[in-house]
């Protein structure tokens, strides 16, 4: 069995490289915006299960739909960490709960971009570009926001620096950016493989072989312990770099880093398991980031977002499939938090989007607009340039401390 397992893993990696090339698991970019405010955007690539991250334990249909993925109510063994009478946090999000209690975390539930399909590549493109449809823009909303800031807020000739092999779409555009490569490239993880499989799904040879290999991988029941150990090491490097840049008074003011591995089609786990391990690693990384930022934390806001959510019901392999509405987080010393913002649609059959997903009721661009206007000083008149065709999406207010 051991030789077969190693051969299968080598095939997966080799097929992925042939199909799409080596992709970074973690990338990081920074942008100098000036002033005291710092902004960090965490892109959780792979479609995070919002019903696991922020379980609506008080919804009467939650436990039935989620089955073995359901998180118990607060107070039970491995129960959710209470936010209010309806929502909690996954039990691995202990730092996030502490931040919520301290008024430094706002939670958004049933949120989404304008995208309504289920392709990772297309969903991430819309999330980063800030436009309505995939591949309609070659620039990203954060770069356009930097270019729209008053010149008096400029902080150096280059507006940003991207850490990775490429500048991510969110940071491409008219504002100048530099780049820096990490010391070590990570191995391909399941999320990266899934995104490559999506890209080549119509190729009769590569698509079929990738699909067969991934199915075999799921049936083998590999756990994520080795992947998580590597992931924790990558977090450490990213967090050190982020804190080093943003805590420097002469350094950049905006950072973006992404993580992968959130595409939990099989063996997702509930309070414990592969997804819980990933939540725990992210939670620990955010705690470390606060520590390393020191006094800079009080001026910092962190947005943690994903391209779309996952199905409300558990699938046949103990996981969840690509969905729509999901959860997002706004964290930091500059945040006026301690609240959940959600027009919760419920999980009754009649309220599910396309009879399978959490129905999105909050456009995540409203969160982005409120953050740019009230935290980063982007003029209100420029927001509809940063986010084209978004006149009907008003910035969320009262997200930040006065």
C-alpha positions, -999 to +999 in steps of 0.1 A: +000+000+000+028+024+008+044+023-026+010+027-043+002+057-021+035+074-030+030+067-067-005+081-065+008+113-048+036+117-074+011+113-102-012+140-087+017+164-085+031+156-119-003+158-136-010+192-119+024+206-130+018+194-166-016+209-166-011+243-150+023+248-137+034+252-101+012+276-081+022+292-049+002+281-018+009+314-001+015+348-016+018+382+000+016+417-013+019+451+003+010+486-007+022+519+007-008+541+014+006+565+040-011+577+072-014+556+103-041+532+091-031+497+080-051+472+060-045+435+056-067+415+032-066+377+037-079+358+006-089+323+017-088+306-017-109+275-022-143+286-009-145+285+029-175+267+045-192+296+061-216+273+080-186+258+097-167+290+103-198+308+117-223+281+125-259+294+128-266+269+157-298+287+165-314+280+131-338+251+135-327+236+101-290+238+107-283+205+125-306+185+100-289+199+069-253+197+082-255+161+096-220+151+107-206+185+099-229+203+123-212+222+152-230+218+185-245+247+204-224+266+228-219+248+261-219+213+246-187+193+241-168+208+211-196+233+208-196+266+190-180+297+206-210+319+213-215+352+194-252+357+200-284+337+202-281+326+166-245+325+156-213+312+170-177+307+159-160+273+151-145+260+183-110+264+168-114+302+165-105+310+201-085+342+192-114+354+171-138+349+200-114+369+223-113+396+197-151+397+194-154+400+232-129+429+231-148+447+204-121+441+177-140+417+154-171+421+132-185+389+116-205+389+084-227+360+074-246+353+042-223+374+022-210+370-014-196+388-044-217+395-075-206+361-089-232+333-089-215+303-105-191+279-088-157+280-105-128+288-082-109+306-110-138+328-120-150+334-084-115+345-073-112+367-103-144+386-094-134+388-057-100+404-067-111+425-096-142+440-079-162+439-112-194+420-120-182+392-143-150+371-145-121+383-166-136+416-175-108+437-158-070+434-159-067+455-127-078+448-091-099+469-068-072+474-041-047+488-066-074+511-081-082+522-045-045+531-039-044+551-071-076+570-060-062+580-027-052+617-023-016+623-033-009+637+002-013+601+015+014+588-008+042+569+010+070+564-014+073+561-052+060+525-053+026+519-039+032+483-030+053+452-030+040+417-039+056+387-022+053+357-045+061+347-081+035+371-095+016+402-084-020+390-076-049+405-095-061+425-065-028+444-066-025+449-104-032+483-119-021+519-122-004+522-088+032+511-089+041+479-071+073+460-065+077+422-060+096+398-037+099+360-038+095+339-007+124+317+004+107+284-003+079+273-025+052+250-010+041+217-023+009+216-042-021+211-019-056+197-026-071+232-033-045+241-059-051+207-075-088+213-076-084+247-092-062+233-119-088+205-124-115+232-128-093+249-155-088+217-174-122+201-168-130+202-206-097+186-216-104+150-225-070+137-214-057+160-186-092+166-171-100+129-169-067+119-154-067+147-128-103+137-119-094+100-115-064+108-094-083+132-071-111+106-067-085+080-057-070+105-032-104+110-015-111+073-013-077+067+003-088+089+032-056+108+035-055+131+066-043+167+065-017+165+093+014+167+071-002+195+050-011+215+081+024+212+095+037+227+063+009+252+063+018+264+098+055+269+087+043+290+057+021+311+080+050+319+102+070+333+073+041+353+060+032+367+094+068+378+102+070+395+068+036+412+072+044+425+107+079+436+096+066+457+068+035+472+084+051+480+118+077+501+101+067+538+101+085+543+068+070+511+053+039+501+034+004+504+049-016+478+031-010+440+028-027+411+010-019+375+016-037+344+006-040+309+018-053+277+002-067+244+012-103+254+020-119+233-008-133+206+015-152+182-008-144+151+013-137+143+050-143+179+060-149+172+097-170+191+121-155+205+153-125+183+147-109+173+114-091+188+085-111+220+083-110+225+120-072+221+118-070+248+092-092+271+112-069+266+142-038+274+121-054+305+108-065+316+142-031+311+156-015+331+128-038+360+134-030+359+171+007+360+162+002+388+138-014+410+165+015+402+188+042+410+163+025+442+151+027+456+186+015+492+189+006+492+152-023+468+159-044+497+172-044+512+136-049+479+118-078+463+101-078+428+086-104+416+061-106+378+057-127+368+026-132+339+003-146+336-033-179+318-024-193+294+002-203+258+002-235+237+000-258+238+030-261+200+031-233+175+037-224+155+005-219+118+002-182+119+010-184+137+043-177+171+028-194+200+011-195+212-025-192+246-041-219+270-029-228+307-027-233+326+005-206+324+031-189+342+060-163+370+062-144+387+090-132+422+098-106+421+126-082+446+143-075+473+168-091+499+145-124+479+142-156+489+160-165+453+165-183+429+188-212+425+164-226+401+137-239+418+106-263+395+088-297+396+072-299+359+078-321+342+052-325+309+071-318+274+060-354+262+053-357+245+019-377+274+005-350+300+014-320+282+001-304+297-031-311+273-059-323+248-033-288+240-021-268+271-009-270+298+017-288+327+000-265+357-001-281+389+014-250+411+018-227+422-011-192+420+002-184+451-019-203+471+008-178+459+033-149+468+010-163+502+003-169+510+039-133+499+048-117+520+020-137+551+028-137+551+065-104+534+073-081+541+043-092+576+033-104+568-003-127+596-014-164+586-015-167+598-051-140+574-062-156+542-048-178+536-079-146+539-100-128+514-077-159+491-080-175+497-114-213+492-118-218+492-080-239+524-076-265+504-058-240+490-033-237+514-004-207+514+019-213+498+053-207+524+080-198+523+117-172+495+110-143+515+126-136+533+158-139+570+157 
